[in-house]
Amino acid sequence: MANIDPNPPNPISDAWNTVASYSAYQDAQTAVDRLSDERFPVEHIDIVGSDLRLVEHVTGRMTKGRAAGLGAASGAWFGLFIGLLVGLFTPGPAWLGLILGGLLIGALWGAVFGFVGHAATGGHRDFSSTQTLAAARYDVIVRGGLADRARGILQREGLTGTA
């Protein structure tokens, strides 16, 4: 009967070595930048965020009027783009009418869609927000057997992080 190794080799952990960990992405980025300044082959580096969390920042109250206004602004930009695109192929002063018409029609339809879209939520989301992903830790990982060299450079530069 064959012996089965309880801890078989893992090619991922064998090839990847964490050389430093940071609580802020900018610190990890600074470490990689410093390695690049030292002519380290940065194509062997990854910055891996761990313990991800979704952060939603509430930016304000969303009313039907505000939804219509935001929709109008978005639609106006789209209408302006279409007006400019069609206006490129229109000779004479008619292009100005196409641009203004596109802008106004886009704003009108944007306002309608913004109003209807918000009304369709039935008041279940009466706020606007932005969302970002944030990690609790950012690991600088080096592949290809270069981890010791990277650690040495980061230690010399005082950028060892918490690893």
C-alpha positions in Angstrom: 0.0 0.0 0.0 1.4 3.4 -1.0 2.3 6.0 1.6 0.2 9.2 1.2 1.9 12.4 2.3 -0.5 14.3 4.7 1.1 17.6 3.6 1.6 17.3 -0.2 3.5 20.1 -1.8 1.4 23.1 -2.8 2.8 24.8 -5.9 1.1 28.0 -5.0 2.5 28.4 -1.5 5.9 27.1 -2.8 6.1 29.7 -5.5 4.6 32.6 -3.6 6.3 34.1 -0.6 4.9 37.0 1.5 7.8 39.4 2.0 5.9 42.1 3.8 2.3 43.0 5.0 0.8 46.4 5.4 -2.4 47.8 6.7 -2.7 50.4 4.0 -2.5 49.9 0.2 -0.3 53.0 -0.2 2.3 51.4 2.0 2.4 48.2 -0.1 2.6 50.3 -3.2 5.5 52.3 -1.7 7.3 49.1 -1.0 6.9 47.8 -4.6 8.0 51.2 -5.9 11.1 51.1 -3.7 11.9 47.6 -5.0 11.5 48.9 -8.6 13.9 51.7 -7.8 16.4 49.1 -6.7 16.0 47.4 -10.1 14.2 44.4 -8.6 12.3 42.4 -11.3 8.8 43.7 -10.2 7.0 41.4 -12.7 7.4 38.8 -10.0 5.5 40.8 -7.4 1.8 40.8 -6.5 -0.1 42.9 -4.0 -2.8 40.8 -2.5 -5.6 42.3 -0.3 -6.9 40.0 2.4 -10.0 40.2 4.6 -12.0 42.2 2.1 -15.0 44.3 3.2 -17.5 46.4 1.3 -17.5 50.1 2.4 -20.6 52.0 1.4 -20.4 55.8 1.9 -23.9 57.4 2.0 -23.7 60.7 0.1 -27.2 62.0 0.5 -30.9 61.6 0.4 -32.4 60.4 -2.9 -35.8 61.9 -3.8 -37.7 61.5 -7.1 -36.8 65.1 -8.0 -33.1 64.4 -7.3 -33.2 61.2 -9.3 -34.8 63.0 -12.2 -32.2 65.8 -12.0 -29.3 63.3 -12.0 -30.9 61.4 -14.8 -31.3 64.6 -16.8 -27.6 65.5 -16.3 -26.6 62.0 -17.4 -28.9 62.0 -20.4 -27.7 65.5 -21.4 -24.2 64.2 -21.6 -25.3 61.2 -23.7 -27.4 63.5 -25.9 -24.5 65.9 -26.4 -22.3 63.0 -27.4 -24.8 61.8 -30.0 -25.4 65.3 -31.2 -21.6 65.8 -31.7 -21.3 62.5 -33.4 -24.1 63.2 -35.9 -23.0 66.9 -36.2 -19.6 65.7 -37.5 -21.2 64.6 -40.7 -23.6 67.6 -41.1 -22.5 70.5 -43.3 -23.3 74.1 -42.5 -24.8 75.6 -39.4 -27.3 72.8 -38.9 -24.8 71.0 -36.6 -25.5 73.5 -33.8 -29.2 72.5 -33.9 -28.2 68.8 -33.8 -26.0 69.3 -30.8 -28.6 71.4 -28.9 -31.4 69.0 -29.9 -29.4 66.0 -28.7 -28.6 67.7 -25.5 -32.3 68.6 -24.8 -33.7 65.3 -25.9 -31.1 63.4 -23.9 -31.8 65.5 -20.8 -35.6 65.0 -21.1 -35.3 61.2 -21.5 -32.7 61.0 -18.8 -35.0 62.8 -16.4 -37.9 60.5 -17.2 -35.8 57.4 -16.8 -34.3 58.7 -13.5 -37.7 59.6 -12.1 -39.3 56.3 -13.1 -36.3 54.2 -12.0 -36.4 55.7 -8.5 -40.1 55.5 -8.2 -39.9 51.8 -9.1 -37.9 51.1 -6.0 -41.0 51.9 -3.9 -39.0 53.9 -1.3 -36.7 51.0 -0.4 -33.5 52.9 -1.3 -34.0 56.6 -0.6 -30.3 57.5 -0.4 -27.4 57.7 -2.8 -24.0 56.2 -2.0 -20.7 55.1 -3.3 -19.2 51.7 -2.7 -15.6 50.6 -2.5 -13.8 47.4 -1.5 -11.2 47.7 1.2 -8.8 45.1 2.7 -7.6 44.8 6.2 -4.2 43.7 5.1 -2.1 44.1 1.9 0.6 41.4 1.4 3.5 42.0 -1.0 4.1 38.5 -2.5 7.1 37.6 -4.6 7.3 34.6 -6.9 10.1 32.8 -8.6 12.5 32.3 -5.7 13.3 36.0 -5.3 11.7 36.5 -1.9 14.9 36.7 0.1 16.3 39.4 -2.2 13.1 41.4 -1.9 13.1 41.0 1.9 16.7 42.2 2.1 15.9 45.3 0.1 12.8 46.2 2.1 14.7 45.6 5.4 17.5 47.9 4.3 15.0 50.6 3.3 13.0 50.2 6.6 9.8 49.1 4.7 9.4 45.6 6.3 5.7 46.1 7.3 4.3 43.4 9.6 5.4 40.2 7.9 
